[in-house]
Amino acid sequence: MEPSNTRLTPIDVSALLTLYFIWGGAYLANKLAIATIDPFIMLAIRLGASGLLLFVLLRLLGWTLPKGREVLGSWLIGQLLLVGGMGAVVYAQQWVSSSLAAVIVSTMPLWNAFFANFLGRRTRGVEWAGMLLGLAGVYLLAGEPDLKLDPGALLVFVGPVSWAFGSAISTRVPQAPGLMSSAVHMMGAGLSFTVIALLAGARWHEPSVASLLALGYLVLLAGVVGYSAYLHLLARPLRPALVTSFAYVNPLVALALGIGFAGERLTQAGLAGVGLIVLGVGLAVSGRGR
């Protein structure tokens, strides 16, 4: 039975605000970082460095090493959340604007509700209505010029599906405790992207100052701070509607930043799609939270 009366602690509120604004700004930071750094190399550095920093900090604080089964479980969830989820979106951002990427990723709770239906939780009618509205919004966004430039841009649709599936099964897979799981997720994903970069023949070129600053933001804030905040909320007995609410706040933050600082624009059909997705996600998460 889903909890509904758990009081929010100051740490919970801080974690939510972190996800709202820091992850909302991560889309523009991704775009700036991969402007002069290969996406696979950037992801290998971003996730590997974030995971290693967090792991060292936890060990200095006295955290014990996770067991073998916990490492394997955390590695699996990290591949779904970060390699399949984040990686697909960042790669697609070579062609897709940061604001459009954020809006498409905001469909994650819809996919989460879809997968939860196969994991023993009945999907309510309002959730199905939300999913249909969200998919209609995605259909409108699929006509945006950004998504017609290169087939790789279509990978942006894979990200929220992989992230949602990883989130849905995360409570059924043995993982390292607390923040140690965050560290294993990121280190495992960083290693995977290192292998992918080598296989893809990615090369390091001298990055711009803007790319380096964006990478620092992604490593320290979006990585160590943001990802740990997300796992903290997943572990708390809070309503899923609240935990996943970042998914429809992030695109609004990303839209504001993209339009205000990067000159990004959406067509009228795209803006209608944004409205349908936000409405659909709102219906889906409110139906889950009842």
C-alpha positions in Angstrom: 0.0 0.0 0.0 1.4 3.4 -1.0 2.2 5.7 1.9 0.2 9.0 1.9 0.7 10.7 5.3 4.5 10.7 5.7 5.7 14.2 6.8 8.3 15.9 4.7 11.5 16.5 6.5 13.8 19.5 5.7 16.1 17.1 4.0 13.2 15.8 1.8 12.3 19.4 0.8 16.0 20.2 0.0 16.2 17.0 -2.1 13.1 17.9 -4.1 14.3 21.5 -4.7 17.7 20.0 -5.8 16.0 17.8 -8.4 13.7 20.6 -9.6 16.4 23.2 -10.3 19.8 21.4 -10.5 18.5 18.7 -12.8 16.4 21.2 -14.7 19.6 23.1 -15.5 21.5 19.9 -16.4 20.0 19.8 -19.8 21.5 23.1 -20.8 24.8 22.0 -19.1 24.8 18.8 -21.2 24.4 20.8 -24.4 27.2 23.2 -23.4 29.5 20.3 -22.4 29.1 18.2 -25.5 29.6 21.3 -27.7 33.4 20.7 -27.6 33.7 17.3 -25.8 32.7 14.0 -27.3 29.4 12.8 -25.6 30.8 9.4 -24.6 34.0 10.9 -23.2 31.9 13.6 -21.3 29.7 10.9 -19.8 32.6 8.7 -18.8 34.2 11.7 -17.0 31.0 13.0 -15.5 29.7 9.8 -14.1 33.1 8.2 -13.3 34.3 11.3 -11.4 31.0 11.8 -9.6 30.9 8.2 -8.5 34.5 8.0 -7.4 34.2 11.3 -5.4 31.1 10.0 -3.6 32.7 6.6 -3.0 35.8 8.1 -1.5 33.7 10.5 0.7 31.6 7.7 2.0 34.6 5.5 2.8 36.2 8.4 4.7 32.9 8.7 6.7 33.1 5.0 7.6 30.7 3.4 5.2 31.4 -0.3 4.7 32.0 -1.9 1.3 28.9 -3.4 -0.3 28.5 -7.1 -0.8 28.9 -8.9 -4.1 25.2 -9.2 -4.8 24.6 -5.6 -3.8 27.3 -4.4 -6.2 25.8 -6.5 -9.0 22.3 -5.2 -8.4 23.4 -1.6 -8.1 25.4 -2.0 -11.3 22.4 -3.3 -13.2 20.1 -0.4 -12.0 22.9 2.1 -12.9 23.1 0.7 -16.4 19.3 1.2 -16.9 19.2 4.7 -15.3 22.4 6.2 -16.5 23.7 4.3 -19.6 20.3 3.6 -21.2 18.5 6.6 -19.6 20.9 9.5 -19.3 23.3 8.3 -22.1 20.6 8.1 -24.8 19.4 11.6 -24.0 22.8 13.2 -23.9 23.9 11.5 -27.1 20.7 12.8 -28.8 21.4 16.3 -27.5 24.0 16.7 -30.3 20.9 17.4 -32.5 18.1 18.0 -30.0 17.7 21.3 -28.0 18.0 21.1 -24.2 14.4 22.3 -23.8 13.0 19.7 -26.1 15.1 16.9 -24.5 13.8 17.9 -21.1 10.2 17.8 -22.2 10.5 14.4 -23.7 12.3 13.1 -20.6 9.3 14.4 -18.6 7.3 11.5 -19.9 9.2 9.2 -17.5 6.4 9.0 -14.9 4.1 7.8 -17.7 6.4 4.9 -18.5 6.9 4.3 -14.8 3.1 3.8 -14.4 3.1 1.6 -17.5 5.8 -0.7 -16.2 4.3 -0.7 -12.7 1.2 -2.3 -14.2 3.3 -5.4 -14.9 4.9 -5.5 -11.5 1.8 -6.1 -9.5 0.3 -2.6 -9.2 -3.0 -1.9 -10.9 -3.0 1.1 -13.1 -6.0 3.4 -12.6 -8.1 4.9 -15.3 -6.8 8.4 -14.7 -3.3 7.1 -15.1 -4.1 5.6 -18.5 -5.7 8.9 -19.5 -2.5 10.7 -18.5 -0.4 8.2 -20.5 -2.6 8.8 -23.6 -2.4 12.5 -23.3 1.4 12.3 -22.8 1.8 10.1 -25.8 -0.3 12.6 -27.9 2.1 15.3 -26.7 5.1 13.2 -27.8 3.5 12.8 -31.2 3.3 16.5 -31.6 6.9 17.0 -30.5 8.0 14.3 -33.0 7.3 16.9 -35.7 9.8 19.4 -34.3 12.6 20.2 -36.8 15.2 19.1 -34.2 14.0 15.5 -34.4 14.3 15.3 -38.2 18.0 16.2 -38.5 19.5 12.9 -37.7 18.3 9.4 -36.7 20.5 9.7 -33.5 18.1 12.4 -32.3 15.4 9.7 -31.9 17.4 8.2 -29.1 16.0 10.9 -26.9 12.8 8.8 -26.7 14.7 5.8 -25.4 16.0 7.6 -22.3 12.8 8.0 -20.3 11.8 4.5 -21.0 15.0 3.0 -19.8 15.1 5.3 -16.7 11.5 4.4 -15.8 12.1 0.7 -16.1 15.2 1.0 -13.9 13.2 3.0 -11.3 10.3 0.6 -11.4 12.4 -2.5 -10.6 14.9 -0.8 -8.3 13.0 -1.9 -5.2 13.1 -5.5 -6.3 16.8 -5.7 -6.9 19.3 -6.0 -4.0 21.5 -2.9 -4.0 24.2 -1.3 -1.9 22.7 0.7 1.0 21.9 4.4 0.7 24.4 6.7 -1.0 26.8 3.8 -1.6 24.3 2.6 -4.2 24.6 6.1 -5.9 28.4 5.7 -6.0 28.2 2.2 -7.6 25.6 3.3 -10.1 27.8 6.2 -11.3 31.1 4.3 -11.2 29.6 1.4 -13.2 28.1 3.7 -15.8 31.3 5.7 -16.0 33.2 2.4 -16.8 30.6 1.5 -19.4 30.9 4.8 -21.1 34.7 4.5 -21.1 34.4 1.2 -23.0 31.8 2.7 -25.4 34.1 5.7 -26.1 37.0 3.4 -26.9 34.9 1.2 -29.1 33.4 4.2 -30.9 36.8 5.7 -31.5 36.0 8.9 -29.6 38.8 11.4 -29.5 39.7 14.1 -26.9 39.9 17.7 -28.3 40.7 20.8 -26.5 37.4 21.9 -24.8 36.1 25.4 -24.4 35.9 27.1 -21.0 32.1 26.9 -21.2 32.3 23.1 -21.8 34.6 22.7 -18.8 32.4 24.8 -16.5 29.4 22.8 -17.6 31.2 19.5 -17.0 32.1 20.7 -13.5 28.4 21.5 -12.8 27.4 18.1 -14.1 30.0 16.2 -12.0 29.5 18.0 -8.6 25.9 19.3 -8.6 23.9 17.2 -11.1 26.0 14.1 -10.3 27.0 13.8 -6.7 24.3 16.1 -5.2 21.4 15.5 -7.6 21.7 11.8 -8.0 22.1 11.2 -4.3 19.0 13.4 -3.6 17.0 11.2 -6.1 18.0 8.0 -4.4 17.3 9.5 -1.0 13.7 10.2 -2.1 13.3 6.8 -3.6 14.2 5.2 -0.3 11.8 7.4 1.7 8.2 6.3 2.3 6.8 9.1 0.2 4.1 9.1 -2.4 5.5 8.3 -5.9 3.6 11.3 -7.2 5.8 13.5 -5.1 9.1 11.7 -5.8 8.6 11.8 -9.6 7.2 15.4 -9.6 10.6 16.6 -10.8 9.8 15.1 -14.2 7.3 17.9 -15.0 9.1 20.7 -13.2 12.4 20.1 -15.0 11.1 20.8 -18.5 9.8 24.2 -17.3 13.2 25.1 -15.8 14.9 23.8 -19.0 12.6 25.7 -21.3 13.2 28.9 -19.4 17.0 28.4 -19.5 17.0 27.3 -23.1 14.9 30.2 -24.3 16.5 32.8 -22.0 20.2 31.8 -22.5 20.5 29.6 -25.6 18.0 31.2 -27.9 16.0 27.9 -28.3 12.5 27.9 -29.7 9.6 25.5 -30.1 7.0 25.6 -32.8 3.3 26.2 -31.9 2.7 22.4 -32.3 5.7 21.7 -30.0 4.3 24.1 -27.3 1.0 22.3 -27.6 2.8 19.0 -27.1 4.5 20.5 -24.0 1.1 21.3 -22.5 -0.3 17.8 -23.2 2.8 16.1 -21.7 2.7 18.3 -18.5 -1.1 17.6 -18.2 -0.7 13.9 -18.9 2.2 13.5 -16.3 0.1 15.5 -13.8 -2.8 13.2 -14.2 -0.6 10.1 -14.0 1.2 11.0 -10.9 -2.0 12.3 -9.2 -3.7 9.0 -9.9 -0.8 7.2 -8.4 -0.8 9.3 -5.3 -4.4 8.8 -4.4 
